[in-house]
Amino acid sequence: MASTVSARKRIRQNETHRARNRWRMRQLRDAVKDVREKILHGSADEAKTSYQNACSIIDRVAGKGIIHKNTAARTKSRLNARLRAKKG
């Protein structure tokens, strides 16, 4: 266990940040799943709306540094490719 005051505070901060990051990642995964589900079983308009929502969440998570910016771009690109394939 940490002995200094600053180390104890750091442990508390790490727990808070970890909980918040896990929540954001859960949001991201749920948004991506929703887009894929709408592409398979929903209408094109529903899929597009869901994709826009997911892109917003992906950008927000990447901006916070929880995922890498290239991972965010790759995820958005793959979702968009699936969306265009459904329309075409």
DRENDO-1510 file (C-alpha; in Angstrom, 1 decimal, always signed):
<recs>
REC; n; res; u; v; w
REC; 1; MET; +0.0; +0.0; +0.0 .
REC; 2; ALA; +1.1; +3.5; -0.7 .
REC; 3; SER; +2.7; +5.4; +2.2 .
REC; 4; THR; +2.8; +9.0; +1.0 .
REC; 5; VAL; -0.2; +11.3; +0.8 .
REC; 6; SER; +0.4; +12.0; -2.9 .
REC; 7; ALA; +0.6; +8.3; -3.7 .
REC; 8; ARG; -2.7; +7.7; -1.9 .
REC; 9; LYS; -4.3; +10.5; -3.8 .
REC; 10; ARG; -2.9; +9.1; -7.1 .
REC; 11; ILE; -4.5; +5.7; -6.4 .
REC; 12; ARG; -7.9; +7.4; -5.7 .
REC; 13; GLN; -7.6; +9.4; -9.0 .
REC; 14; ASN; -6.6; +6.3; -10.9 .
REC; 15; GLU; -9.7; +4.5; -9.7 .
REC; 16; THR; -11.9; +7.4; -10.7 .
REC; 17; HIS; -10.3; +7.7; -14.1 .
REC; 18; ARG; -10.5; +4.0; -14.8 .
REC; 19; ALA; -14.2; +3.9; -13.9 .
REC; 20; ARG; -14.9; +6.8; -16.2 .
REC; 21; ASN; -12.8; +5.3; -19.1 .
REC; 22; ARG; -14.6; +2.0; -18.7 .
REC; 23; TRP; -17.9; +3.8; -19.0 .
REC; 24; ARG; -16.8; +5.6; -22.1 .
REC; 25; MET; -15.6; +2.4; -23.7 .
REC; 26; ARG; -18.9; +0.8; -22.9 .
REC; 27; GLN; -20.7; +3.7; -24.6 .
REC; 28; LEU; -18.5; +3.3; -27.7 .
REC; 29; ARG; -19.0; -0.5; -28.0 .
REC; 30; ASP; -22.7; -0.1; -27.6 .
REC; 31; ALA; -22.8; +2.6; -30.3 .
REC; 32; VAL; -20.8; +0.5; -32.7 .
REC; 33; LYS; -23.0; -2.6; -32.0 .
REC; 34; ASP; -26.1; -0.4; -32.6 .
REC; 35; VAL; -24.9; +0.7; -36.0 .
REC; 36; ARG; -24.1; -2.8; -37.1 .
REC; 37; GLU; -27.5; -4.0; -35.9 .
REC; 38; LYS; -29.3; -1.2; -37.8 .
REC; 39; ILE; -27.3; -1.9; -40.9 .
REC; 40; LEU; -28.3; -5.6; -40.8 .
REC; 41; HIS; -31.9; -5.3; -39.7 .
REC; 42; GLY; -32.9; -1.6; -39.8 .
REC; 43; SER; -33.7; +0.9; -42.5 .
REC; 44; ALA; -31.1; +3.0; -44.2 .
REC; 45; ASP; -32.2; +6.1; -42.4 .
REC; 46; GLU; -32.0; +4.5; -39.0 .
REC; 47; ALA; -28.5; +3.2; -39.9 .
REC; 48; LYS; -27.3; +6.6; -41.0 .
REC; 49; THR; -28.6; +8.3; -37.8 .
REC; 50; SER; -27.0; +5.6; -35.7 .
REC; 51; TYR; -23.7; +6.0; -37.6 .
REC; 52; GLN; -23.7; +9.7; -37.0 .
REC; 53; ASN; -24.2; +9.2; -33.3 .
REC; 54; ALA; -21.5; +6.5; -33.2 .
REC; 55; CYS; -19.0; +8.8; -35.0 .
REC; 56; SER; -19.7; +11.5; -32.4 .
REC; 57; ILE; -18.9; +9.1; -29.6 .
REC; 58; ILE; -15.9; +7.7; -31.3 .
REC; 59; ASP; -14.4; +11.1; -31.9 .
REC; 60; ARG; -15.1; +12.1; -28.3 .
REC; 61; VAL; -13.4; +9.0; -26.9 .
REC; 62; ALA; -10.4; +9.5; -29.2 .
REC; 63; GLY; -10.2; +13.1; -28.2 .
REC; 64; LYS; -9.9; +12.0; -24.5 .
REC; 65; GLY; -7.1; +9.7; -25.4 .
REC; 66; ILE; -8.9; +6.5; -24.4 .
REC; 67; ILE; -8.4; +5.1; -27.9 .
REC; 68; HIS; -5.9; +6.0; -30.5 .
REC; 69; LYS; -6.9; +8.5; -33.2 .
REC; 70; ASN; -6.1; +5.9; -35.9 .
REC; 71; THR; -8.2; +3.3; -34.2 .
REC; 72; ALA; -11.1; +5.8; -34.3 .
REC; 73; ALA; -10.6; +6.6; -37.9 .
REC; 74; ARG; -10.4; +2.9; -38.8 .
REC; 75; THR; -13.6; +2.1; -36.9 .
REC; 76; LYS; -15.5; +4.9; -38.6 .
REC; 77; SER; -14.2; +3.9; -42.0 .
REC; 78; ARG; -15.3; +0.3; -41.6 .
REC; 79; LEU; -18.7; +1.3; -40.4 .
REC; 80; ASN; -19.1; +3.7; -43.2 .
REC; 81; ALA; -18.1; +1.0; -45.8 .
REC; 82; ARG; -20.8; -1.3; -44.4 .
REC; 83; LEU; -23.3; +1.5; -44.5 .
REC; 84; ARG; -22.5; +2.3; -48.1 .
REC; 85; ALA; -22.7; -1.4; -49.1 .
REC; 86; LYS; -26.2; -1.5; -47.6 .
REC; 87; LYS; -27.3; +1.5; -49.6 .
REC; 88; GLY; -25.7; +0.3; -52.9 .
</recs>
